[in-house]
Amino acid sequence: MLKRFTAEFLGTFWLVLGGCGSAVLAAKFGGAGNPLGIGLLGVSLAFGLTVLTGAYAFGHISGAHFNPAVTIGLWAGGRFPAREVGPYVLAQVAGGILAGGILFAIASGAPGFAIDPSAAGTFASNGFGSLSPGGYSMASALLCELVMTAMFLVVIMGATHGRAPVGFAPIAIGLALTLIHLISIPVTNTSVNPARSTAVALFAGSGAVGQLWMFWLAPIVGGIAGGAIYRWLGAERPNIVGEKVPK
């Protein structure tokens, strides 16, 4: 049990450090027009790669959720026991916060580093309205996060189904997260993960913290919806972590 929780802690740590780290440290490196900056495409790929590599590293230990919305969605889909939802979520949030703190310490070493709590996407934070990268409304942001998380759960459950090709699930899941970021970074800076949002909001200031409720609510509702949809679609039944769904 402890090893599974530790795997979730480390996997979420890696997701936040790799995904949010790419946004904070590398997305705009050198300023506008500098060919070394990775931009939106690079950040999207970084998030996908953290999940892909983390799933191969920890999937056989904990199932590689790295996301409270995924854990809750898998419970709704009959793939995860209710008694372990709370400990998994706590491990994920703790791992994310540690990564956020380390990222803040690294970023603080750059000359002129500063966080503006009123700026959209500051320190890779999520937001809507004036804190949305594209200025999208709360309603647009809520719908976007809900739908993206629901589809993420559908992909996760489909890729890990007993009838899916064995060994390829992390690739499909990582590419799905990349696609989600390509779509939604302009809207909310892409959450679909309450632990990821919390990890950076705590360091991004009052603006991000004040909107954090939305990046718990929408992904969790979306995760439940996606899990329930696939449970019906794929004829799921309850099972424990690591148990194969029968063909």
C-alpha positions in Angstrom: 0.0 0.0 0.0 2.7 2.5 1.0 4.6 1.7 -2.2 1.5 2.5 -4.3 1.0 5.9 -2.6 4.7 6.7 -3.0 4.5 5.9 -6.7 1.6 8.3 -7.0 3.6 10.9 -5.1 6.6 10.5 -7.3 4.6 10.4 -10.5 2.7 13.6 -9.8 5.9 15.2 -8.7 7.3 14.3 -12.1 4.3 15.5 -14.0 4.3 19.0 -12.3 8.1 19.3 -12.5 8.2 18.3 -16.2 5.0 19.9 -17.5 4.9 23.1 -15.4 8.7 23.3 -15.4 8.7 23.4 -19.2 6.1 26.3 -19.1 8.0 28.3 -16.5 11.6 27.8 -17.6 11.5 27.0 -21.3 8.3 28.2 -23.0 9.5 31.8 -23.5 13.3 31.3 -23.0 15.2 34.2 -24.5 12.2 36.3 -25.1 10.0 36.8 -28.2 11.4 35.3 -31.4 14.1 33.3 -29.7 14.3 29.9 -31.5 15.3 28.2 -28.2 11.9 28.8 -26.6 9.6 25.7 -26.9 6.3 27.6 -26.9 2.8 26.1 -26.7 3.7 23.0 -28.7 6.7 22.2 -26.6 4.8 22.6 -23.3 2.0 20.4 -24.6 4.5 17.7 -25.6 6.2 18.0 -22.2 3.0 17.3 -20.3 2.3 14.3 -22.5 5.9 13.0 -22.1 5.7 13.2 -18.3 2.6 11.1 -18.2 4.0 8.6 -20.8 7.3 8.1 -19.0 5.7 8.2 -15.6 3.1 5.5 -16.6 5.9 3.2 -17.8 7.8 3.8 -14.6 5.0 3.5 -12.1 2.0 2.1 -13.8 2.8 -1.5 -12.6 3.0 -0.2 -9.1 0.1 2.2 -8.6 -1.8 2.3 -11.9 -0.2 5.7 -12.7 -3.1 8.1 -12.0 -1.0 11.2 -11.0 -4.3 13.2 -10.9 -7.2 13.3 -8.5 -9.7 13.6 -11.3 -8.4 10.4 -12.8 -8.5 8.6 -9.5 -12.1 9.7 -8.9 -13.0 9.0 -12.5 -11.7 5.5 -12.3 -13.7 4.9 -9.2 -16.8 6.2 -11.0 -15.9 3.8 -13.9 -15.6 0.8 -11.6 -11.9 0.5 -11.9 -10.8 1.7 -8.5 -11.9 1.0 -4.9 -13.5 3.9 -2.9 -11.4 3.2 0.2 -8.2 4.2 -1.6 -9.4 7.4 -3.3 -8.5 9.7 -0.4 -5.0 8.4 0.2 -4.2 8.5 -3.6 -5.5 12.1 -3.8 -3.4 13.2 -0.8 -0.3 11.6 -2.2 -0.9 13.3 -5.6 -1.4 16.7 -4.1 1.7 16.4 -1.8 3.9 15.3 -4.7 2.7 18.2 -6.9 3.3 20.8 -4.1 6.8 19.5 -3.6 7.5 19.9 -7.3 6.0 23.3 -7.3 8.3 24.4 -4.5 11.4 23.0 -6.2 10.3 24.7 -9.5 9.9 28.0 -7.6 13.3 27.6 -6.1 14.9 27.0 -9.5 13.0 29.8 -11.2 14.0 32.2 -8.5 17.6 31.9 -9.4 17.1 33.7 -12.7 17.8 37.5 -12.8 14.6 39.5 -12.6 12.3 36.6 -11.8 9.0 37.8 -10.4 5.5 36.6 -10.1 2.6 38.9 -11.0 -0.6 37.6 -9.3 -2.7 39.5 -11.8 -1.1 38.1 -14.9 -2.6 35.3 -16.9 -0.7 32.0 -16.6 1.8 33.4 -14.2 4.0 30.5 -12.9 2.1 28.1 -15.1 -1.1 28.7 -13.1 -4.6 28.1 -14.5 -7.3 30.7 -14.7 -10.4 32.2 -16.4 -11.5 35.7 -17.3 -8.6 38.1 -16.8 -6.4 35.1 -15.7 -7.1 33.1 -18.9 -4.3 33.3 -21.5 -6.9 34.1 -24.1 -9.3 36.0 -21.9 -12.0 33.3 -22.0 -15.0 33.5 -19.7 -15.6 31.4 -16.6 -18.4 29.5 -18.5 -16.0 28.7 -21.4 -13.3 27.6 -19.0 -15.6 25.4 -17.0 -17.0 23.7 -20.1 -13.5 23.2 -21.5 -12.1 21.6 -18.4 -15.1 19.4 -17.9 -15.2 18.1 -21.5 -11.4 17.7 -21.7 -11.2 15.7 -18.5 -14.1 13.5 -19.4 -12.5 12.6 -22.7 -9.2 12.0 -21.0 -10.9 9.4 -18.8 -12.5 7.8 -21.8 -9.1 7.4 -23.4 -7.5 6.2 -20.2 -10.2 3.5 -19.6 -10.2 2.5 -23.3 -6.4 2.2 -23.5 -6.2 0.1 -20.3 -9.2 -2.1 -21.1 -8.5 -5.9 -21.3 -9.2 -5.9 -25.0 -6.8 -3.1 -25.8 -3.3 -3.8 -27.2 -1.1 -4.7 -24.3 1.8 -2.3 -23.4 0.6 0.7 -25.5 -1.6 2.4 -23.0 1.0 5.0 -21.8 1.6 6.1 -25.3 -2.1 6.7 -26.0 -2.6 8.4 -22.7 0.4 10.6 -23.1 -0.6 11.7 -26.6 -4.2 12.4 -25.4 -2.8 14.7 -22.7 -0.6 16.4 -25.4 -3.7 16.9 -27.5 -5.7 18.3 -24.6 -3.0 20.9 -24.0 -2.8 21.9 -27.6 -6.6 22.6 -27.5 -7.0 24.2 -24.1 -3.8 26.1 -23.2 -5.3 29.3 -24.6 -8.5 28.8 -22.6 -7.4 27.9 -19.1 -3.6 27.2 -19.4 -4.9 23.6 -19.2 -5.5 21.9 -15.9 -7.6 18.7 -16.2 -5.7 17.9 -12.9 -6.5 19.5 -9.5 -3.1 18.4 -8.1 -1.2 20.2 -11.0 -3.3 23.3 -10.5 -2.8 23.4 -6.7 0.9 22.8 -7.0 1.5 26.1 -8.8 -1.4 28.2 -7.6 0.1 28.2 -4.1 3.2 29.9 -5.5 1.4 32.1 -8.1 -0.4 34.4 -5.7 -3.9 35.4 -4.7 -5.3 35.5 -8.3 -4.6 31.8 -9.0 -5.6 30.7 -5.5 -8.9 32.6 -5.7 -9.8 30.7 -8.9 -8.5 27.3 -7.8 -12.0 26.0 -6.8 -12.9 25.8 -10.5 -9.8 23.6 -11.3 -11.0 21.1 -8.7 -14.7 21.2 -9.5 -14.6 21.0 -13.3 -12.0 18.2 -13.7 -13.6 16.1 -11.0 -17.1 16.4 -12.5 -15.5 15.7 -15.9 -13.7 12.7 -14.5 -16.8 11.3 -13.0 -18.7 11.8 -16.2 -16.0 10.2 -18.4 -15.6 7.3 -16.0 -19.4 6.7 -15.9 -19.7 7.0 -19.7 -17.0 4.4 -20.3 -18.3 2.1 -17.6 -21.6 1.9 -19.6 -19.9 1.9 -23.0 -17.3 -0.7 -22.2 -19.4 -2.9 -19.9 -17.1 -2.3 -17.0 -17.2 -4.0 -13.6 -15.5 -3.1 -10.3 -12.0 -4.4 -10.1 -8.9 -3.8 -8.0 -5.7 -2.0 -9.0 -3.7 -4.1 -11.4 -6.4 -6.6 -12.1 -7.0 -7.4 -15.7 -10.5 -6.7 -17.1 -11.7 -10.0 -18.6 -12.0 -10.2 -22.4 
